[in-house]
């Protein structure tokens, strides 16, 4: 009768098979661990690279953002809303802050002339030379690419002391005539066409009408302008504009002597002059004031 007990040979092969299976399991486990290790290592390297890229990108973005900017201009004269503010050559500059999202702006604009104008001294009744001097403050908020609101405090203190007045930068005495505030709205109906509405606040700088009893009635003058770019190429453009002023409260306005009128009609030609590696923008503005029958040609050269 054949024995059912396993032989020594069978036991040997069984043990060897068990050891081989166990060895394969250990090898598979080691391979899995090695695979996981290198996978994690590669992921860590990729994460580090992505982090470095994001850091570099954020650094570049932070580097690209410049909150402060300056500009400088040379002009043969200074016009504004149909007015010739100063008839001679002057230097103008600005310093402004812009938020990172480009919605908010706060800045200063100043001008000083190379040549004087004559002002009359109220005490001596003599004409005295005075240089044009202005330092205005402005702020703007852009609700969208099309719509913005801004406020400007105009401080033109040319000849204040020369004519016998006391100089006070923050004085808004309407009879003193050199400080006033306007609030303005702008809307781009198309990328090349701007509608602009300005309102002078509280009768500043002579924006009032003298009543029969001698009292002063604030005009709260409104100025509306349409400005449209009608042609352009890579280095040149041509814009047309027309503006008028009126008041709902008085006949006289800040810009007119009797009633509302068209006061600012003209065209602006812009050209980018290339000098060596630099491009210098030059604006040539032909302006006509129908009420004053005044026509001028203003040249504005942007230095930087």
MIDRENDREN-896808 format. One record per residue (C-alpha): x, y, z. Coordinates in nm, 2 decimals. Example, Ala and Ser with C-alpha at 12.3 -4.5 7.8 and 13.67 -1.06 7.14 Angstrom:
2
{atom {1.23,-0.45,0.78}},
{atom {1.37,-0.11,0.71}},
***
This chain:
304
{atom {0.00,0.00,0.00}},
{atom {0.14,0.34,-0.11}},
{atom {0.21,0.59,0.17}},
{atom {0.01,0.92,0.17}},
{atom {0.27,1.11,0.37}},
{atom {0.47,1.36,0.17}},
{atom {0.82,1.26,0.09}},
{atom {1.13,1.46,0.19}},
{atom {1.18,1.55,-0.17}},
{atom {0.82,1.68,-0.20}},
{atom {0.88,1.89,0.12}},
{atom {1.19,2.03,-0.03}},
{atom {1.02,2.14,-0.35}},
{atom {0.73,2.29,-0.15}},
{atom {0.96,2.49,0.07}},
{atom {1.16,2.61,-0.23}},
{atom {0.84,2.71,-0.41}},
{atom {0.71,2.89,-0.10}},
{atom {1.04,3.08,-0.07}},
{atom {1.03,3.17,-0.44}},
{atom {0.67,3.30,-0.41}},
{atom {0.76,3.50,-0.10}},
{atom {1.07,3.63,-0.28}},
{atom {0.86,3.74,-0.58}},
{atom {0.62,3.91,-0.34}},
{atom {0.90,4.10,-0.17}},
{atom {1.05,4.19,-0.50}},
{atom {0.71,4.32,-0.63}},
{atom {0.67,4.51,-0.30}},
{atom {1.01,4.67,-0.34}},
{atom {0.94,4.75,-0.70}},
{atom {0.62,4.92,-0.60}},
{atom {0.79,5.11,-0.33}},
{atom {1.06,5.22,-0.57}},
{atom {0.80,5.32,-0.83}},
{atom {0.61,5.52,-0.57}},
{atom {0.93,5.69,-0.45}},
{atom {1.03,5.80,-0.80}},
{atom {0.67,5.90,-0.89}},
{atom {0.66,6.12,-0.58}},
{atom {1.01,6.25,-0.66}},
{atom {0.90,6.35,-1.01}},
{atom {0.58,6.51,-0.88}},
{atom {0.78,6.70,-0.62}},
{atom {1.01,6.82,-0.89}},
{atom {0.72,6.92,-1.12}},
{atom {0.55,7.10,-0.83}},
{atom {0.87,7.28,-0.75}},
{atom {0.91,7.38,-1.11}},
{atom {0.55,7.50,-1.13}},
{atom {0.59,7.69,-0.80}},
{atom {0.91,7.85,-0.94}},
{atom {0.72,7.94,-1.26}},
{atom {0.43,8.08,-1.06}},
{atom {0.67,8.27,-0.84}},
{atom {0.85,8.41,-1.14}},
{atom {0.52,8.50,-1.31}},
{atom {0.40,8.67,-0.99}},
{atom {0.73,8.85,-0.96}},
{atom {0.71,8.96,-1.32}},
{atom {0.35,9.08,-1.26}},
{atom {0.46,9.27,-0.95}},
{atom {0.76,9.41,-1.15}},
{atom {0.54,9.51,-1.44}},
{atom {0.30,9.70,-1.21}},
{atom {0.43,10.06,-1.16}},
{atom {0.20,10.25,-0.92}},
{atom {0.36,10.59,-0.99}},
{atom {0.42,10.76,-1.32}},
{atom {0.55,11.10,-1.43}},
{atom {0.52,11.31,-1.75}},
{atom {0.67,11.63,-1.89}},
{atom {0.55,11.84,-2.18}},
{atom {0.66,12.16,-2.37}},
{atom {0.39,12.37,-2.52}},
{atom {0.38,12.68,-2.73}},
{atom {0.07,12.79,-2.54}},
{atom {-0.20,12.64,-2.31}},
{atom {-0.56,12.60,-2.41}},
{atom {-0.85,12.44,-2.22}},
{atom {-1.22,12.41,-2.31}},
{atom {-1.20,12.69,-2.57}},
{atom {-0.99,12.92,-2.34}},
{atom {-0.64,13.04,-2.41}},
{atom {-0.52,13.00,-2.05}},
{atom {-0.17,13.13,-2.13}},
{atom {-0.06,13.26,-2.47}},
{atom {0.31,13.19,-2.44}},
{atom {0.54,12.89,-2.42}},
{atom {0.54,12.68,-2.10}},
{atom {0.66,12.36,-1.93}},
{atom {0.40,12.12,-1.79}},
{atom {0.44,11.81,-1.58}},
{atom {0.24,11.56,-1.39}},
{atom {0.28,11.30,-1.11}},
{atom {0.01,11.04,-1.06}},
{atom {-0.07,10.72,-0.88}},
{atom {-0.27,10.44,-1.05}},
{atom {-0.41,10.13,-0.88}},
{atom {-0.31,9.79,-0.99}},
{atom {-0.64,9.72,-1.15}},
{atom {-0.61,10.05,-1.34}},
{atom {-0.95,10.17,-1.22}},
{atom {-0.83,10.45,-0.98}},
{atom {-0.61,10.74,-1.05}},
{atom {-0.49,11.03,-0.83}},
{atom {-0.25,11.29,-0.95}},
{atom {-0.10,11.64,-0.97}},
{atom {-0.07,11.85,-1.28}},
{atom {0.15,12.17,-1.29}},
{atom {0.25,12.43,-1.54}},
{atom {0.49,12.72,-1.54}},
{atom {0.55,12.97,-1.83}},
{atom {0.87,13.09,-1.99}},
{atom {0.72,13.43,-2.07}},
{atom {0.50,13.66,-1.86}},
{atom {0.16,13.83,-1.91}},
{atom {0.06,14.17,-1.78}},
{atom {-0.19,14.20,-1.49}},
{atom {-0.33,14.51,-1.33}},
{atom {-0.25,14.59,-0.97}},
{atom {-0.57,14.71,-0.80}},
{atom {-0.38,14.92,-0.55}},
{atom {-0.15,15.11,-0.79}},
{atom {-0.35,15.07,-1.12}},
{atom {-0.02,14.97,-1.28}},
{atom {0.04,14.67,-1.52}},
{atom {0.28,14.42,-1.37}},
{atom {0.44,14.12,-1.54}},
{atom {0.34,13.78,-1.40}},
{atom {0.44,13.43,-1.50}},
{atom {0.18,13.16,-1.55}},
{atom {0.17,12.92,-1.25}},
{atom {-0.07,12.64,-1.19}},
{atom {-0.08,12.33,-0.97}},
{atom {-0.41,12.13,-1.01}},
{atom {-0.51,11.81,-0.83}},
{atom {-0.72,11.54,-1.01}},
{atom {-0.87,11.20,-0.94}},
{atom {-1.05,10.96,-1.17}},
{atom {-1.23,10.63,-1.13}},
{atom {-1.30,10.40,-1.42}},
{atom {-1.62,10.19,-1.38}},
{atom {-1.55,10.01,-1.71}},
{atom {-1.35,10.05,-2.03}},
{atom {-1.62,10.29,-2.14}},
{atom {-1.74,10.49,-1.84}},
{atom {-1.54,10.71,-1.59}},
{atom {-1.59,10.99,-1.34}},
{atom {-1.33,11.24,-1.24}},
{atom {-1.29,11.55,-1.02}},
{atom {-1.04,11.83,-1.06}},
{atom {-0.95,12.12,-0.84}},
{atom {-0.80,12.38,-1.07}},
{atom {-0.55,12.61,-0.89}},
{atom {-0.43,12.87,-1.14}},
{atom {-0.26,13.13,-0.92}},
{atom {-0.10,13.34,-1.20}},
{atom {-0.06,13.70,-1.10}},
{atom {-0.25,13.67,-0.77}},
{atom {0.00,13.86,-0.57}},
{atom {0.09,14.09,-0.86}},
{atom {-0.26,14.22,-0.88}},
{atom {-0.28,14.28,-0.51}},
{atom {-0.46,13.97,-0.37}},
{atom {-0.34,13.75,-0.09}},
{atom {-0.21,13.42,-0.21}},
{atom {-0.38,13.12,-0.04}},
{atom {-0.36,12.79,-0.22}},
{atom {-0.67,12.65,-0.06}},
{atom {-0.89,12.96,-0.10}},
{atom {-1.20,12.90,-0.31}},
{atom {-1.34,13.25,-0.27}},
{atom {-1.54,13.29,-0.59}},
{atom {-1.45,13.66,-0.63}},
{atom {-1.08,13.59,-0.60}},
{atom {-1.09,13.40,-0.92}},
{atom {-0.82,13.14,-0.94}},
{atom {-0.95,12.82,-0.76}},
{atom {-1.25,12.61,-0.86}},
{atom {-1.36,12.25,-0.87}},
{atom {-1.54,12.06,-1.15}},
{atom {-1.68,11.71,-1.16}},
{atom {-1.67,11.53,-1.49}},
{atom {-1.82,11.22,-1.66}},
{atom {-1.68,11.05,-1.97}},
{atom {-1.84,10.78,-2.18}},
{atom {-1.69,10.61,-2.49}},
{atom {-1.98,10.53,-2.72}},
{atom {-1.72,10.36,-2.94}},
{atom {-1.35,10.30,-2.89}},
{atom {-1.27,10.62,-3.08}},
{atom {-1.56,10.85,-2.97}},
{atom {-1.58,11.01,-2.63}},
{atom {-1.87,11.20,-2.48}},
{atom {-1.75,11.43,-2.20}},
{atom {-1.96,11.63,-1.95}},
{atom {-1.80,11.87,-1.70}},
{atom {-1.98,12.07,-1.42}},
{atom {-1.82,12.35,-1.22}},
{atom {-1.92,12.32,-0.86}},
{atom {-2.06,12.61,-0.65}},
{atom {-1.97,12.91,-0.85}},
{atom {-1.59,12.89,-0.82}},
{atom {-1.35,13.13,-0.99}},
{atom {-1.61,13.38,-1.12}},
{atom {-1.87,13.12,-1.22}},
{atom {-2.16,13.34,-1.10}},
{atom {-2.40,13.61,-1.22}},
{atom {-2.44,13.95,-1.05}},
{atom {-2.80,14.00,-0.96}},
{atom {-2.99,14.34,-0.96}},
{atom {-2.95,14.37,-0.59}},
{atom {-2.58,14.31,-0.61}},
{atom {-2.59,13.95,-0.48}},
{atom {-2.40,13.67,-0.66}},
{atom {-2.59,13.38,-0.81}},
{atom {-2.38,13.06,-0.88}},
{atom {-2.40,12.94,-1.24}},
{atom {-2.30,12.58,-1.20}},
{atom {-2.18,12.58,-1.56}},
{atom {-2.19,12.27,-1.77}},
{atom {-1.95,12.19,-2.05}},
{atom {-2.02,11.91,-2.30}},
{atom {-1.78,11.79,-2.57}},
{atom {-1.77,11.53,-2.84}},
{atom {-1.43,11.40,-2.94}},
{atom {-1.39,11.15,-3.21}},
{atom {-1.08,11.00,-3.38}},
{atom {-1.16,10.98,-3.75}},
{atom {-0.84,10.85,-3.89}},
{atom {-0.52,10.67,-3.78}},
{atom {-0.23,10.46,-3.89}},
{atom {0.07,10.32,-3.70}},
{atom {0.23,10.66,-3.62}},
{atom {-0.04,10.92,-3.68}},
{atom {-0.40,11.00,-3.60}},
{atom {-0.66,11.28,-3.65}},
{atom {-0.94,11.37,-3.41}},
{atom {-1.22,11.62,-3.44}},
{atom {-1.39,11.78,-3.14}},
{atom {-1.68,12.03,-3.06}},
{atom {-1.78,12.16,-2.72}},
{atom {-2.03,12.40,-2.58}},
{atom {-2.13,12.55,-2.24}},
{atom {-2.45,12.64,-2.07}},
{atom {-2.62,12.69,-1.73}},
{atom {-2.96,12.59,-1.62}},
{atom {-2.95,12.85,-1.34}},
{atom {-2.81,13.17,-1.50}},
{atom {-2.77,13.32,-1.84}},
{atom {-2.40,13.39,-1.79}},
{atom {-2.17,13.09,-1.77}},
{atom {-1.80,13.04,-1.67}},
{atom {-1.71,13.02,-2.04}},
{atom {-1.95,13.28,-2.19}},
{atom {-2.05,13.64,-2.13}},
{atom {-2.43,13.62,-2.20}},
{atom {-2.58,13.29,-2.27}},
{atom {-2.48,12.93,-2.35}},
{atom {-2.29,12.89,-2.67}},
{atom {-2.05,12.67,-2.88}},
{atom {-1.71,12.77,-2.76}},
{atom {-1.46,12.50,-2.86}},
{atom {-1.44,12.35,-3.22}},
{atom {-1.13,12.20,-3.38}},
{atom {-0.90,11.92,-3.47}},
{atom {-0.60,11.75,-3.31}},
{atom {-0.33,11.58,-3.52}},
{atom {-0.10,11.34,-3.34}},
{atom {0.22,11.21,-3.47}},
{atom {0.49,10.98,-3.32}},
{atom {0.82,11.14,-3.40}},
{atom {1.11,10.89,-3.42}},
{atom {1.44,11.03,-3.29}},
{atom {1.71,10.76,-3.28}},
{atom {1.55,10.49,-3.06}},
{atom {1.30,10.73,-2.90}},
{atom {0.94,10.80,-3.00}},
{atom {0.82,11.15,-2.91}},
{atom {0.44,11.21,-2.93}},
{atom {0.35,11.55,-3.08}},
{atom {-0.01,11.69,-3.07}},
{atom {-0.10,11.98,-3.30}},
{atom {-0.44,12.13,-3.20}},
{atom {-0.63,12.38,-3.42}},
{atom {-0.89,12.54,-3.19}},
{atom {-1.16,12.79,-3.28}},
{atom {-1.39,12.97,-3.02}},
{atom {-1.69,13.10,-3.21}},
{atom {-1.81,13.33,-2.93}},
{atom {-1.47,13.50,-2.89}},
{atom {-1.38,13.47,-3.26}},
{atom {-1.05,13.34,-3.15}},
{atom {-0.84,13.08,-3.35}},
{atom {-0.51,12.94,-3.23}},
{atom {-0.27,12.66,-3.31}},
{atom {-0.13,12.47,-3.00}},
{atom {0.17,12.25,-3.02}},
{atom {0.22,12.00,-2.73}},
{atom {0.54,11.79,-2.73}},
{atom {0.56,11.50,-2.48}},
{atom {0.91,11.46,-2.35}},
{atom {0.84,11.15,-2.14}},
***
